[in-house]
Amino acid sequence: MPRRARIVAAGYPMHVILRGIDRAAVFFDDADRRYFLEWLGTAAAQESVAVHAYVLMTNHVHLLMTAERDAGVAAVMKHLGQRYVQYVNRTYRRTGGLFEGRFRSAVIEADPYLLACQRYIELNPVRASMVAAPGDFFWSSYRANALGEPDPVVTPHPVYGDLASSDDARLAAYRRLFAGELSIELLQRLRDCTNGGFVVGRPQFERQIAAMVGRRTWKGSPGRPPKETDDGAQTELAV
């Protein structure tokens, strides 16, 4: 049975999850993470892809990226898969694959979901009880997005830029977003849509992307997505 085509839409953010086979480790040393980020930055620049957020966990990676062309994100992931697996196999004298099949992905409606997705990504080490606060984890984009530390991999999305008019105010506004927890409903939706290859957005956005790609973009039985509320927003974003 042919596998379902991935939903891609140039110019829209995409949340990507890349996992190790059987959830086995993919990073064994800090040097591994440095090489991964170096190749991520190189591939993103070559393919005109902006990386807005990332986290390198022990056995998986989360990325939030926007590509200028439909094939951009896939090209970055192919480059990473080839270069990083070759590096790991050579360094640790192993053979075979490192990552499970295809990477998982979901197209994200930038406003109002992008910053929620960034929080979801950068809070991964906290949810995994690896650190007490996101700033304590070195291998994520939080230190760039919230603390202003230089990170050549990160390119802020315009929605992030709209948080405030000055750098200091923008960083402070971003940190304030982490004072509250993401709702359980939103966490589950981000996971389900990314693992299932759907769209994270309001019903109007889901229909818009569906018209572009010629297929259903929401989870569930075929048909129209749920009705929007009167203000066009979904209650799970009240976080």
Salt bridges, closest charged atoms under 4 A:
ASP30 OD1 - ARG33 NH1 3.76
GLU47 OE1 - ARG69 NH2 2.44
GLU100 OE2 - ARG104 NH2 3.39
GLU109 OE2 - ARG202 NH2 2.75
GLU149 OE1 - ARG143 NE 3.16
ASP167 OD1 - ARG170 NH1 2.84
ASP192 OD2 - LYS219 NZ 3.42
GLU206 OE2 - ARG189 NH2 3.10
GLU228 OE2 - ARG207 NH2 3.56
GLU236 OE2 - ARG189 NH1 3.12
